[in-house]
Amino acid sequence: MKQPARFLLAGVACAASLLMLPAHAQDPGRALGGILRQIAPGLATPQPAQRAPATNDLIEMLSQSVDSIDEPREIEIGRQLASVLLGSKPLVRDPALQRYVNRLGRWISLQSARPHLPWTFGVLDDPGFNAFAAPGGYIFVTKGVVDLVDEAELAGIIAHEITHVTEKHHLKALSAKARSGVLTQLLASQVRTNNVVTGAISQQMLALGRDLYSSGLDQGDEFESDRLGVHLAARAGFDPYGLPAVLQQLRTAAPDNPLFTLTLSTHPPAQTRLERLELAMGSRLDAYSGKPSVAIGRRMQQR
C-alpha cells in the first residue's frame, strides 16, 4: 500500500493550490449548480436514450450478484440512495462551502482507484457529526462535521468515504440485504415515507436505503476504509493523521451526545479503529505528517 515518495510529494505540492482554483476548474453542474438536478427527487427526468434501468430491475440484480451490476447501474443505485439522504436532510444553502467541499473531494477522488466516476460531493444541513457515501461516487458530509474539523481532518473523512465507493462496500451490503429477505420484512413493516422522495424512487430502494444508513456497514468494511483512506489522503497531499485525529474526537465523545449518536451506533468503537490504524500505519506515513493545521474558513477566504 505504500506509495512512491515522488507521488506523495507531488500531491503535497498540488493539494492546497488546487483548492484555490477558480470555479470553472470543475464542472459546475456536477460540483454544485446541478447537484439538485442530478440527485434531488423529481427535479430531472432522463432522456429516453439515457433512461436508467427500472428500480425493480436494480433490486433483482442486487439479489443476484454485485458482479452483475455494471457501472451505469451502480451510478443509478447511488443516485437513488442519495435521494434517500437528501429526502432526510437538505443541502446547506452556502454555495461557497459547497464549491470548496466539491473541489476538495474531487481532488482526493482523482487519486483514488476510480477517478473516472462522476464524483459529486455535498454538505448536508445537519448539526450531527456524520458522513455518508453512496455507490457511483456520491459523498455527503454534515455541517456538523465541517464545523468541528480542520482541512486535513475533513480530507481524511472524505478519503474514508471515497474508499467505501471504490471498494463497493454499499453495493455488497445492499446485495446481502436483498438476498437475506430483509427487503421483504422492511416492506411489510410499511415504513412511512416522504411523498417527494417516493416520487423518484421505489418503496424497495427507499426501504433498503433507510435500513442501510441506520444499521451501517460491516465492521471489516469500516476498518478497510480507515486503512486505505489514510493512504488516499496522503496521496492527495494531506496529513495522513487527519483521520486518526477525527477518531480521537469520536473516542472522547459522550455516547449520549445526540450529535454523535448515529456515527457511534453505525461504526466500530473509535478506540478499536485507532488501534487497527496504528498497526496498519506504523511509522510508514510519518514523513508526510506534521503539516500546519488549516482551518476550513481560512482556506475558503484564500480563494
BAFI-3210 file (N, C-alpha, C; in Angstrom, 3 decimals, decimal comma, padded with zeros to 6 digits):
// residues 303
n [1|2|3|4|5|6|7|8|9|10|11|12|13|14|15|16|17|18|19|20|21|22|23|24|25|26|27|28|29|30|31|32|33|34|35|36|37|38|39|40|41|42|43|44|45|46|47|48|49|50|51|52|53|54|55|56|57|58|59|60|61|62|63|64|65|66|67|68|69|70|71|72|73|74|75|76|77|78|79|80|81|82|83|84|85|86|87|88|89|90|91|92|93|94|95|96|97|98|99|100|101|102|103|104|105|106|107|108|109|110|111|112|113|114|115|116|117|118|119|120|121|122|123|124|125|126|127|128|129|130|131|132|133|134|135|136|137|138|139|140|141|142|143|144|145|146|147|148|149|150|151|152|153|154|155|156|157|158|159|160|161|162|163|164|165|166|167|168|169|170|171|172|173|174|175|176|177|178|179|180|181|182|183|184|185|186|187|188|189|190|191|192|193|194|195|196|197|198|199|200|201|202|203|204|205|206|207|208|209|210|211|212|213|214|215|216|217|218|219|220|221|222|223|224|225|226|227|228|229|230|231|232|233|234|235|236|237|238|239|240|241|242|243|244|245|246|247|248|249|250|251|252|253|254|255|256|257|258|259|260|261|262|263|264|265|266|267|268|269|270|271|272|273|274|275|276|277|278|279|280|281|282|283|284|285|286|287|288|289|290|291|292|293|294|295|296|297|298|299|300|301|302|303]
n.u [000,812|002,088|003,059|005,023|007,553|007,859|005,380|003,678|004,828|004,389|001,648|001,434|002,424|000,504|-002,079|-003,054|-003,001|-004,792|-007,246|-007,757|-008,371|-010,163|-013,791|-014,495|-012,784|-013,793|-016,497|-019,275|-021,921|-021,816|-020,430|-021,860|-024,021|-025,667|-026,263|-028,653|-030,351|-029,272|-029,540|-031,661|-035,033|-037,348|-036,549|-035,295|-035,546|-034,535|-033,369|-034,848|-032,874|-031,015|-032,202|-032,456|-032,092|-035,037|-036,137|-036,996|-035,621|-033,043|-033,150|-033,574|-031,149|-029,407|-030,156|-029,008|-026,088|-023,281|-021,475|-023,010|-023,820|-023,321|-021,320|-022,962|-025,416|-024,673|-024,162|-026,737|-028,069|-026,692|-027,520|-030,199|-030,022|-028,766|-030,884|-032,490|-030,990|-030,998|-033,668|-034,019|-032,310|-031,641|-029,430|-026,862|-027,390|-025,160|-023,273|-020,486|-019,256|-020,152|-018,897|-016,225|-016,015|-016,598|-014,417|-012,313|-013,080|-013,184|-010,514|-009,257|-010,577|-009,578|-007,152|-007,777|-008,707|-010,676|-010,923|-012,467|-015,183|-018,353|-017,934|-019,577|-020,068|-021,395|-022,678|-024,614|-027,389|-027,191|-026,693|-025,472|-022,655|-021,433|-020,931|-021,597|-021,761|-022,564|-023,080|-021,307|-020,207|-021,237|-020,979|-021,473|-021,096|-021,884|-022,981|-022,313|-019,939|-018,180|-018,014|-016,488|-013,982|-010,613|-008,950|-007,298|-008,401|-011,006|-010,360|-009,404|-011,769|-013,354|-011,743|-011,971|-014,719|-014,733|-013,279|-015,102|-016,770|-015,065|-014,379|-016,807|-018,468|-021,065|-022,702|-022,221|-023,267|-025,972|-026,645|-026,370|-028,416|-030,651|-030,645|-031,028|-033,611|-034,318|-035,392|-038,085|-039,134|-038,825|-040,550|-042,943|-043,247|-044,284|-042,987|-043,066|-043,109|-041,668|-043,457|-042,244|-039,801|-040,560|-041,656|-039,602|-038,100|-038,380|-040,455|-039,050|-036,255|-036,122|-036,728|-034,586|-032,424|-032,841|-032,664|-030,023|-028,457|-029,147|-028,321|-025,668|-022,430|-020,580|-018,226|-015,672|-015,539|-015,482|-013,046|-011,333|-011,778|-010,794|-008,066|-007,223|-008,064|-006,408|-004,055|-004,937|-005,588|-003,012|-001,781|-003,120|-001,958|-002,430|-002,228|-001,758|-002,598|-004,936|-007,440|-007,080|-007,034|-009,662|-010,908|-009,962|-011,445|-013,985|-013,595|-013,566|-016,066|-019,207|-021,377|-024,106|-024,405|-026,275|-025,328|-023,420|-024,559|-025,578|-023,262|-021,631|-023,188|-023,279|-020,759|-017,638|-016,195|-014,427|-011,932|-011,086|-010,856|-008,791|-006,692|-006,454|-005,693|-003,251|-001,671|-001,723|-000,608|001,836|004,988|005,185|003,996|004,807|006,573|005,015|003,441|002,601|002,044|001,077|-001,947|-004,891|-007,558|-010,897|-012,503|-010,516|-009,179|-011,169|-011,344|-009,006|-009,415]
n.v [-001,206|001,145|004,194|005,484|007,830|010,159|010,495|010,966|013,339|015,021|015,252|016,659|019,135|019,970|019,942|022,091|024,312|023,534|023,669|026,319|027,012|028,667|028,700|027,460|025,347|022,921|020,944|022,874|022,074|019,543|019,975|021,830|023,576|021,839|019,813|019,328|018,879|016,526|014,776|015,351|014,416|014,226|016,484|016,199|014,527|011,655|011,578|009,689|008,084|007,857|006,768|005,419|002,064|000,306|000,487|-001,879|-003,733|-003,171|-003,934|-006,649|-007,365|-006,795|-008,796|-010,955|-010,817|-008,737|-008,508|-008,508|-005,979|-003,307|-000,332|001,997|001,207|000,960|003,657|004,664|003,360|004,574|007,233|007,056|006,253|008,525|010,248|009,331|010,178|012,991|013,407|013,268|015,152|018,449|020,106|022,336|025,784|027,283|028,326|028,808|027,175|024,666|024,543|024,546|022,106|020,332|020,751|019,929|017,231|016,249|016,473|014,644|012,310|011,977|010,817|008,302|004,785|004,821|007,155|008,089|008,083|009,837|011,865|013,378|015,760|016,872|019,083|018,417|019,899|019,557|019,323|017,198|014,914|013,454|011,404|010,309|007,854|006,854|004,379|004,731|007,253|009,306|011,509|012,675|015,060|016,217|019,456|019,655|018,186|019,754|022,028|021,239|020,259|020,457|021,183|018,966|016,949|016,856|016,052|013,475|012,229|012,395|010,896|008,401|007,896|007,926|005,620|003,683|003,765|003,103|000,515|-000,699|-001,122|-000,449|-001,451|-004,190|-004,576|-003,911|-005,913|-008,185|-007,714|-007,725|-010,366|-011,741|-011,559|-009,385|-007,201|-007,893|-008,004|-005,344|-003,977|-005,065|-003,894|-001,450|001,145|004,539|007,208|010,021|011,982|013,370|012,108|009,442|009,807|009,676|007,393|003,848|002,099|-000,104|000,490|002,716|001,610|-000,194|001,609|003,288|001,403|000,566|002,897|003,371|001,143|000,717|-000,270|-003,377|-004,186|-004,900|-003,633|-000,971|-000,861|-001,392|000,851|002,834|002,123|002,156|004,688|006,538|006,318|007,170|009,853|010,785|010,429|012,399|014,600|015,428|015,553|012,390|011,755|012,997|011,627|009,776|011,771|012,659|010,328|010,291|012,378|011,210|009,104|010,284|011,331|011,721|008,991|009,527|011,903|013,674|014,624|012,862|010,395|008,760|008,242|006,888|004,659|003,295|002,560|000,799|000,707|003,686|003,525|000,954|001,233|003,094|001,585|-000,438|001,112|002,117|-000,163|-000,720|001,554|002,108|003,550|004,362|006,424|008,693|010,577|012,196|013,644|016,127|018,593|022,081|022,930|023,741|025,853|025,408|027,628|029,573|028,573|028,840|031,598|032,189|031,738]
n.w [000,000|000,381|-001,118|-003,907|-003,048|-004,582|-005,757|-003,596|-002,603|-004,735|-004,580|-002,194|-002,960|-004,762|-003,646|-001,920|-003,629|-005,604|-004,341|-004,391|-006,932|-009,617|-009,995|-012,416|-012,670|-012,154|-013,367|-013,157|-013,093|-012,067|-009,715|-008,056|-008,993|-010,478|-008,721|-007,355|-009,506|-010,443|-008,310|-006,437|-005,763|-008,421|-009,854|-012,222|-015,334|-016,991|-020,368|-023,072|-024,404|-022,436|-020,284|-017,067|-015,714|-014,650|-011,243|-010,065|-011,605|-010,788|-008,119|-008,478|-009,673|-007,560|-005,839|-006,985|-007,747|-007,015|-009,039|-011,296|-011,710|-013,678|-014,324|-015,055|-013,920|-011,275|-010,676|-010,969|-008,855|-006,763|-007,147|-006,449|-003,787|-002,800|-003,051|-001,010|001,209|000,814|000,998|003,654|004,869|003,818|001,436|002,572|002,296|001,052|-001,257|-001,584|000,326|-000,566|-003,069|-002,278|-000,803|-002,845|-004,582|-002,935|-002,427|-005,060|-005,885|-004,165|-004,949|-007,491|-007,044|-006,384|-006,812|-008,705|-010,521|-012,616|-012,121|-011,874|-009,690|-006,958|-004,468|-001,354|001,216|003,934|005,599|008,620|012,045|013,260|013,637|011,009|008,051|004,726|002,129|-001,218|-003,764|-006,896|-006,609|-004,927|-002,295|000,980|003,573|006,853|008,063|010,684|010,839|009,245|010,807|012,960|012,312|010,899|007,739|006,968|008,515|007,503|004,918|005,490|006,355|004,023|002,271|003,476|002,988|000,180|-000,284|000,533|-001,680|-003,867|-003,202|-003,295|-001,075|-000,156|-002,178|-001,877|000,686|000,268|-001,537|000,055|001,894|000,224|-000,635|001,729|002,588|004,034|002,739|002,144|004,741|005,504|003,755|004,549|006,987|006,461|006,114|006,888|004,565|002,797|000,569|-001,529|-001,847|-002,448|-004,901|-006,691|-006,309|-005,764|-003,347|-002,538|-002,895|-001,263|001,243|001,524|001,465|003,710|005,749|005,387|005,952|008,560|009,939|009,249|007,855|007,385|009,937|009,089|006,608|007,390|008,765|006,632|005,004|006,682|006,745|004,004|003,426|004,818|003,393|000,901|001,470|002,046|-000,471|-001,821|-000,791|001,822|005,420|006,714|009,223|009,720|009,691|011,919|013,915|013,876|014,750|017,331|018,420|018,265|020,006|022,502|022,672|024,262|024,743|024,851|023,589|021,361|018,914|018,052|018,029|015,834|014,274|016,161|016,646|014,245|013,518|014,167|017,521|018,328|019,582|018,928|016,169|016,040|017,120|015,210|013,011|013,896|013,890|011,163|009,964|011,291|011,257|008,717|007,288|008,478|007,474|005,921|007,523|010,054|008,961|009,000|010,696|008,930|008,961|007,829|007,197|006,842|004,576|002,657|002,519|001,223|-001,423]
ca.u [000,000|002,945|003,177|006,323|007,696|007,685|003,946|003,136|005,303|003,699|000,334|001,601|002,632|-000,636|-003,379|-003,523|-003,239|-005,966|-008,434|-007,968|-008,622|-011,461|-014,926|-014,589|-011,841|-014,581|-017,801|-020,156|-023,143|-021,566|-019,912|-022,854|-025,222|-026,552|-026,336|-030,059|-030,928|-028,773|-029,844|-032,905|-036,172|-038,321|-036,053|-034,724|-036,040|-033,572|-033,814|-035,089|-031,662|-030,177|-033,060|-031,837|-032,854|-036,111|-035,660|-037,233|-034,521|-031,881|-033,341|-033,370|-029,706|-028,801|-030,467|-028,200|-024,648|-022,723|-020,767|-023,967|-024,163|-022,303|-021,102|-024,139|-026,424|-024,135|-024,378|-028,173|-028,371|-026,173|-028,382|-031,423|-029,675|-028,545|-032,215|-032,927|-030,290|-031,474|-035,044|-033,960|-031,648|-031,322|-028,093|-026,636|-027,503|-023,911|-022,578|-019,026|-018,882|-020,386|-017,833|-014,984|-016,034|-016,517|-013,031|-011,537|-013,435|-012,808|-009,070|-008,926|-011,107|-008,697|-006,034|-008,335|-008,675|-011,738|-011,016|-013,354|-016,580|-018,889|-017,941|-020,386|-019,927|-022,318|-022,740|-025,990|-027,740|-027,436|-025,665|-024,821|-021,312|-021,570|-020,625|-022,272|-021,379|-023,473|-022,378|-021,209|-019,452|-021,961|-020,425|-022,027|-020,709|-022,832|-022,461|-021,703|-018,555|-017,412|-017,835|-015,661|-012,704|-009,803|-008,938|-006,722|-009,366|-012,077|-009,800|-009,384|-013,149|-013,771|-010,988|-012,614|-015,975|-014,392|-012,864|-016,331|-017,280|-014,153|-014,416|-018,196|-018,962|-022,513|-023,322|-022,149|-024,209|-027,316|-026,835|-026,578|-029,741|-031,650|-030,671|-031,348|-035,021|-034,544|-036,240|-039,480|-039,511|-038,915|-041,762|-044,072|-043,384|-044,952|-042,216|-043,655|-042,196|-041,890|-044,019|-041,293|-038,797|-041,119|-041,969|-038,435|-037,535|-039,381|-040,524|-037,996|-034,973|-036,240|-036,620|-033,207|-031,531|-033,021|-032,123|-028,568|-027,810|-029,414|-027,629|-024,242|-021,748|-019,833|-017,059|-014,497|-015,538|-015,058|-011,603|-010,653|-011,842|-009,833|-006,694|-006,961|-008,360|-005,257|-003,118|-005,508|-005,398|-001,591|-001,523|-003,688|-001,143|-002,891|-001,656|-002,471|-003,118|-006,200|-008,492|-006,894|-007,419|-011,123|-011,253|-009,699|-012,628|-015,079|-013,281|-013,876|-017,447|-020,139|-022,301|-025,460|-024,398|-027,076|-024,593|-022,562|-025,285|-025,650|-021,914|-021,155|-024,005|-023,134|-019,339|-016,941|-015,691|-013,323|-010,674|-010,703|-010,428|-007,469|-005,715|-006,240|-004,948|-001,872|-000,982|-001,614|000,221|003,175|005,635|005,449|003,486|005,225|007,266|004,022|002,611|003,170|001,743|000,292|-003,397|-005,530|-008,988|-011,676|-012,876|-009,341|-008,931|-012,170|-011,018|-007,842|-009,807]
ca.v [000,000|002,319|004,807|006,089|009,125|011,283|010,665|011,600|014,706|015,788|015,562|017,716|020,410|020,357|019,927|023,389|025,215|023,110|024,112|027,743|027,231|029,297|027,769|026,703|024,233|021,693|021,074|023,460|021,290|018,413|020,422|022,432|024,085|020,785|018,686|019,028|018,291|015,163|013,900|015,591|013,748|014,911|017,699|015,894|013,304|011,233|011,484|008,283|007,332|007,727|006,375|004,437|000,829|000,353|000,150|-003,302|-004,458|-002,984|-004,789|-008,026|-007,563|-006,836|-010,097|-011,985|-010,673|-007,410|-008,575|-008,315|-004,561|-002,546|000,986|002,869|000,803|001,332|005,094|004,866|002,965|005,633|008,412|006,835|006,297|009,933|010,828|008,979|011,060|014,355|013,452|013,393|016,412|019,218|020,668|023,656|026,859|028,042|027,934|028,825|025,971|023,511|024,513|024,160|020,675|019,616|020,802|019,062|015,843|015,861|016,289|013,372|011,206|011,790|009,979|007,011|003,703|005,003|008,613|008,417|008,146|011,210|012,158|014,507|015,939|017,861|019,285|018,345|020,841|018,716|019,615|015,972|014,645|012,243|011,435|009,221|007,584|006,019|003,845|005,567|008,476|010,339|011,630|013,790|015,289|017,112|020,747|019,409|017,776|020,896|022,990|020,706|019,693|021,288|020,678|017,621|016,013|016,694|015,235|012,092|011,725|012,219|009,765|007,205|007,673|007,576|004,210|002,881|003,698|002,378|-000,905|-001,142|-001,631|-000,304|-002,415|-005,512|-004,611|-003,954|-007,236|-009,128|-007,459|-008,155|-011,830|-012,323|-011,426|-008,162|-006,309|-008,283|-007,592|-003,891|-003,561|-005,499|-003,006|-000,260|002,310|005,813|007,853|011,385|011,867|013,884|011,077|008,257|010,101|009,464|006,062|002,868|001,737|-001,092|001,144|003,578|000,769|-000,689|002,711|003,698|000,354|000,559|004,024|003,329|-000,001|000,825|-001,299|-004,386|-003,608|-005,102|-002,593|000,280|-000,958|-001,285|002,233|003,581|001,776|002,662|006,111|007,356|006,316|008,024|011,243|011,105|010,569|013,678|015,675|015,849|014,846|011,120|011,628|013,716|010,695|009,399|012,890|012,606|009,185|010,702|013,130|010,268|008,268|011,030|011,826|011,058|008,142|010,078|013,185|013,434|014,976|011,749|009,143|007,917|007,799|005,903|003,439|002,613|002,287|000,108|001,633|004,516|003,025|-000,206|001,740|003,694|000,516|-001,079|002,037|002,191|-001,354|-000,645|002,685|002,097|004,857|004,464|007,676|009,808|011,603|013,033|014,242|017,312|019,835|023,015|022,814|024,802|025,942|025,410|029,010|030,283|028,112|029,427|033,010|032,290|031,553]
ca.w [000,000|000,439|-002,427|-004,183|-002,380|-005,504|-005,981|-002,408|-002,506|-005,761|-004,046|-001,192|-003,646|-005,582|-002,981|-001,444|-004,748|-006,346|-003,636|-004,639|-008,354|-009,864|-010,014|-013,665|-012,670|-012,100|-013,991|-012,153|-012,993|-011,179|-008,433|-007,186|-009,632|-010,943|-007,795|-007,099|-010,713|-010,583|-007,181|-005,712|-006,392|-009,243|-010,486|-013,534|-015,951|-018,001|-021,745|-023,410|-024,741|-021,257|-019,177|-016,182|-015,552|-013,658|-009,903|-009,824|-012,229|-009,929|-006,942|-008,922|-009,838|-006,232|-005,248|-007,630|-007,522|-007,274|-010,325|-012,389|-011,773|-014,388|-013,734|-015,151|-012,941|-009,967|-010,510|-010,767|-007,484|-005,908|-007,277|-005,687|-002,364|-002,477|-002,882|000,346|002,140|000,641|001,470|005,106|005,199|002,608|001,319|003,157|001,301|001,096|-002,483|-001,432|001,061|-001,430|-004,083|-001,604|-000,486|-004,114|-005,060|-002,052|-002,696|-006,422|-005,932|-003,499|-005,758|-008,655|-006,626|-005,979|-007,798|-009,701|-010,720|-013,724|-011,712|-011,812|-008,255|-006,524|-003,025|-000,824|002,666|004,402|006,661|009,782|013,048|013,694|013,132|010,210|006,623|004,036|000,742|-001,995|-004,936|-008,080|-006,382|-004,195|-000,951|001,746|004,964|007,501|008,509|011,982|010,594|008,747|011,891|014,043|011,852|010,012|006,365|006,901|009,094|006,521|003,831|005,952|006,344|002,629|001,721|004,028|002,263|-001,200|-000,287|000,542|-003,052|-004,758|-002,823|-003,478|000,204|-000,043|-003,094|-001,262|001,802|-000,299|-002,118|001,158|002,460|-000,750|-000,670|003,032|002,916|004,805|001,959|002,350|006,092|005,548|003,067|005,360|008,137|005,973|006,521|006,487|003,629|002,350|-000,773|-002,518|-002,087|-003,088|-006,287|-007,537|-006,113|-005,357|-001,935|-002,275|-002,715|-000,091|002,435|001,617|001,781|005,100|006,607|005,240|006,625|010,000|010,538|008,984|007,081|008,120|010,602|008,241|005,580|008,030|009,012|005,339|004,557|007,506|006,343|002,665|003,403|005,234|002,268|-000,142|001,905|001,873|-001,911|-002,243|-000,246|003,136|006,557|006,881|010,585|009,837|010,100|013,322|014,783|013,957|015,598|018,710|018,833|018,480|021,172|023,722|022,625|025,182|023,983|024,817|022,880|020,147|017,704|017,655|018,233|014,638|013,927|017,130|016,578|012,953|013,267|015,262|018,541|017,838|020,126|018,111|014,869|016,234|017,314|013,904|012,166|014,386|013,382|009,701|009,540|011,861|011,059|007,280|006,731|009,336|006,678|005,254|008,564|010,686|008,250|009,813|010,605|008,153|009,214|006,592|006,902|006,316|003,221|001,787|002,356|000,352|-002,815]
c.u [000,851|003,189|004,578|006,401|007,427|006,208|003,316|003,555|004,670|002,313|000,395|001,693|001,365|-001,912|-003,873|-003,841|-004,485|-007,233|-008,724|-008,165|-009,966|-012,543|-014,970|-013,616|-012,552|-015,931|-018,787|-021,467|-022,995|-021,182|-020,988|-024,133|-026,192|-026,750|-027,785|-030,715|-030,497|-029,353|-031,244|-034,088|-037,010|-037,822|-035,427|-035,290|-035,069|-034,181|-033,973|-033,818|-030,789|-030,967|-032,429|-032,688|-033,940|-035,587|-035,882|-036,133|-033,260|-031,975|-033,101|-031,891|-029,000|-029,020|-029,599|-026,724|-024,218|-022,033|-021,700|-024,325|-023,041|-022,254|-022,301|-025,223|-025,966|-024,395|-025,851|-028,596|-027,895|-027,031|-029,640|-031,145|-029,382|-029,873|-032,775|-032,292|-030,813|-032,935|-035,114|-033,381|-031,313|-029,856|-028,013|-026,699|-026,302|-023,087|-021,062|-018,547|-019,060|-019,301|-016,518|-014,947|-015,976|-015,103|-012,146|-011,808|-013,000|-011,303|-008,679|-009,394|-010,238|-007,485|-006,489|-008,237|-009,727|-011,927|-012,049|-014,814|-017,058|-019,045|-018,719|-020,336|-020,893|-022,255|-024,204|-026,215|-028,180|-026,335|-024,943|-023,479|-021,351|-021,158|-021,233|-021,714|-022,466|-022,722|-022,331|-020,540|-020,191|-021,474|-021,046|-021,368|-021,723|-022,161|-021,801|-020,258|-017,706|-017,094|-016,819|-014,287|-011,909|-009,729|-008,383|-007,676|-010,533|-011,597|-009,758|-010,760|-013,600|-013,038|-011,560|-013,892|-015,721|-014,000|-014,074|-016,866|-016,363|-014,155|-015,817|-018,798|-020,485|-023,245|-023,330|-023,130|-025,647|-027,628|-027,116|-027,966|-030,832|-031,779|-031,170|-032,824|-035,328|-035,511|-037,713|-039,974|-039,696|-040,196|-043,000|-044,307|-044,034|-044,272|-042,886|-042,644|-042,589|-042,344|-043,062|-040,270|-039,388|-041,545|-040,820|-037,869|-038,612|-039,361|-039,418|-036,659|-034,987|-036,067|-035,205|-032,252|-031,637|-032,454|-030,599|-027,926|-028,098|-028,670|-026,119|-023,696|-021,088|-018,578|-015,787|-014,400|-015,062|-013,549|-010,819|-010,658|-010,945|-008,418|-006,345|-007,172|-007,179|-004,205|-003,627|-005,338|-003,948|-001,241|-002,036|-002,959|-001,549|-002,252|-002,424|-003,048|-004,383|-007,319|-008,287|-007,267|-008,933|-011,559|-010,973|-010,880|-013,793|-014,850|-013,677|-015,308|-018,331|-021,145|-023,706|-025,518|-025,130|-026,344|-023,770|-023,291|-025,243|-024,277|-021,437|-021,917|-023,798|-021,684|-018,737|-016,473|-014,467|-011,976|-010,170|-010,207|-009,035|-006,391|-005,411|-005,412|-003,490|-001,053|-000,741|-000,630|001,660|003,776|005,847|004,994|003,929|005,880|006,290|003,079|003,252|002,930|000,928|-001,207|-003,972|-007,026|-009,736|-012,083|-011,726|-009,058|-009,927|-011,898|-009,852|-008,206|-009,832]
c.v [001,263|002,851|005,377|007,490|010,278|011,552|011,388|013,052|015,589|016,174|016,666|019,074|020,900|020,594|021,307|024,321|024,826|023,622|025,585|028,053|027,913|028,256|026,935|025,537|022,902|021,955|021,638|022,706|020,128|018,881|020,986|022,762|023,003|019,664|018,327|018,403|016,854|014,233|014,092|015,015|014,695|016,131|017,440|014,581|012,882|011,249|010,005|007,491|007,074|007,192|005,245|003,182|001,005|-000,114|-001,321|-004,154|-004,356|-003,877|-006,246|-008,326|-007,642|-008,193|-011,200|-011,845|-009,244|-007,384|-008,339|-006,853|-003,808|-001,122|001,924|002,509|001,102|002,811|005,386|004,459|004,050|006,884|008,250|006,822|007,733|010,656|010,527|009,928|012,490|014,501|013,605|014,726|017,163|019,625|022,028|024,705|027,795|027,638|027,875|027,568|024,729|023,413|024,045|022,651|019,844|019,626|019,874|017,594|015,380|015,624|014,953|012,198|010,940|010,936|008,555|005,983|003,877|006,505|009,018|008,504|009,598|011,660|013,438|014,578|017,019|017,936|019,331|019,299|020,057|018,994|018,383|015,763|013,346|012,496|010,192|009,072|006,745|005,545|004,847|006,905|009,609|010,351|012,854|013,846|016,250|018,435|020,594|018,957|018,983|021,878|022,536|020,212|020,736|020,608|019,256|016,590|015,784|015,844|013,768|011,464|011,446|011,043|008,441|006,889|007,309|006,102|003,289|002,706|002,851|000,881|-001,500|-001,717|-001,544|-001,256|-003,815|-005,640|-004,685|-005,327|-008,265|-008,955|-007,962|-009,675|-012,454|-012,268|-010,193|-007,243|-006,621|-007,839|-006,086|-003,401|-003,934|-004,569|-001,679|001,007|003,578|006,579|009,290|011,324|012,350|012,816|009,921|008,540|009,788|008,062|005,125|002,660|000,756|-000,424|002,067|002,768|000,250|000,420|003,142|002,663|000,357|001,663|004,060|002,194|000,045|-000,358|-002,323|-003,754|-003,768|-004,064|-001,258|000,260|-000,797|000,161|003,140|003,382|002,365|004,177|006,976|007,402|007,201|009,498|011,670|011,282|011,913|014,866|016,164|015,001|013,552|010,930|012,461|012,815|010,189|010,516|012,952|011,467|009,485|011,513|012,192|009,423|008,962|011,560|011,036|010,244|008,714|011,458|013,003|013,774|013,805|010,398|008,232|007,381|006,696|004,590|002,654|002,291|001,498|001,131|002,390|004,024|001,839|000,253|002,357|002,628|-000,193|-000,185|002,129|001,011|-001,249|000,430|002,567|003,480|005,153|005,792|008,894|010,934|012,569|013,694|015,516|018,605|020,762|022,810|024,009|024,769|026,036|026,831|029,802|029,871|028,737|030,899|033,218|032,147|032,876]
c.w [000,000|-000,968|-002,643|-003,608|-003,330|-005,768|-004,805|-002,327|-003,565|-005,288|-003,032|-001,873|-004,328|-004,786|-002,612|-002,598|-005,509|-005,680|-003,878|-006,118|-008,538|-010,078|-011,281|-013,715|-012,590|-012,739|-012,975|-012,015|-012,055|-009,781|-007,528|-007,926|-010,061|-009,962|-007,484|-008,322|-010,885|-009,527|-006,631|-006,472|-007,244|-009,993|-011,844|-014,032|-017,034|-019,389|-022,108|-023,684|-023,520|-020,066|-018,370|-016,097|-014,503|-012,306|-009,596|-010,427|-011,371|-008,696|-007,305|-009,099|-008,496|-005,577|-005,825|-007,261|-007,811|-008,627|-011,508|-012,583|-012,483|-013,826|-013,891|-014,140|-011,510|-009,684|-010,271|-009,355|-006,513|-005,959|-006,434|-004,183|-001,920|-002,298|-001,501|001,361|002,040|001,014|002,974|005,535|003,919|002,582|002,006|002,049|001,416|-000,122|-002,340|-000,709|000,188|-002,499|-003,464|-001,346|-001,765|-004,674|-004,239|-002,365|-004,071|-006,533|-005,304|-004,360|-006,978|-008,317|-006,284|-007,100|-008,889|-009,971|-011,765|-013,319|-011,677|-010,363|-007,962|-005,003|-002,555|000,686|003,066|005,567|007,898|010,804|013,562|013,022|012,345|008,766|005,995|002,625|000,092|-003,230|-006,084|-007,862|-005,702|-002,746|-000,272|003,126|005,550|007,861|009,874|011,868|010,215|009,875|012,938|013,608|011,072|008,647|006,256|007,463|008,152|005,349|004,230|005,946|004,918|001,992|002,218|003,245|000,807|-001,290|-000,204|-000,875|-003,930|-004,463|-002,889|-002,194|000,305|-000,988|-002,489|-000,104|001,304|-000,873|-001,029|001,758|001,520|-000,777|000,630|003,390|003,734|004,071|002,188|003,721|006,175|004,888|003,871|006,545|007,769|006,494|006,009|005,640|003,360|000,898|-001,844|-002,864|-002,865|-004,519|-007,213|-007,423|-005,606|-003,856|-001,585|-002,001|-001,508|001,183|002,622|002,054|003,227|006,063|006,575|006,061|008,128|010,691|010,315|008,199|007,998|008,741|009,768|007,143|006,162|008,300|007,706|004,841|005,394|006,965|004,969|002,585|003,812|004,129|001,141|000,218|001,715|000,401|-002,430|-001,632|001,119|004,235|006,787|008,284|010,806|010,303|011,524|014,293|014,951|014,883|017,067|019,247|019,138|019,722|022,467|023,745|023,583|024,374|023,870|024,162|021,553|018,857|017,177|017,675|017,017|014,251|014,866|017,025|015,294|012,603|014,420|016,298|018,041|018,347|019,315|016,751|014,969|016,383|016,002|012,984|012,598|013,881|011,879|009,254|010,042|011,770|009,580|006,679|007,533|008,545|006,021|006,241|009,080|009,950|009,153|009,611|009,852|008,425|007,895|006,212|006,318|004,884|002,250|001,530|001,393|-001,126|-003,566]
res [m|k|q|p|a|r|f|l|l|a|g|v|a|c|a|a|s|l|l|m|l|p|a|h|a|q|d|p|g|r|a|l|g|g|i|l|r|q|i|a|p|g|l|a|t|p|q|p|a|q|r|a|p|a|t|n|d|l|i|e|m|l|s|q|s|v|d|s|i|d|e|p|r|e|i|e|i|g|r|q|l|a|s|v|l|l|g|s|k|p|l|v|r|d|p|a|l|q|r|y|v|n|r|l|g|r|w|i|s|l|q|s|a|r|p|h|l|p|w|t|f|g|v|l|d|d|p|g|f|n|a|f|a|a|p|g|g|y|i|f|v|t|k|g|v|v|d|l|v|d|e|a|e|l|a|g|i|i|a|h|e|i|t|h|v|t|e|k|h|h|l|k|a|l|s|a|k|a|r|s|g|v|l|t|q|l|l|a|s|q|v|r|t|n|n|v|v|t|g|a|i|s|q|q|m|l|a|l|g|r|d|l|y|s|s|g|l|d|q|g|d|e|f|e|s|d|r|l|g|v|h|l|a|a|r|a|g|f|d|p|y|g|l|p|a|v|l|q|q|l|r|t|a|a|p|d|n|p|l|f|t|l|t|l|s|t|h|p|p|a|q|t|r|l|e|r|l|e|l|a|m|g|s|r|l|d|a|y|s|g|k|p|s|v|a|i|g|r|r|m|q|q|r]
***
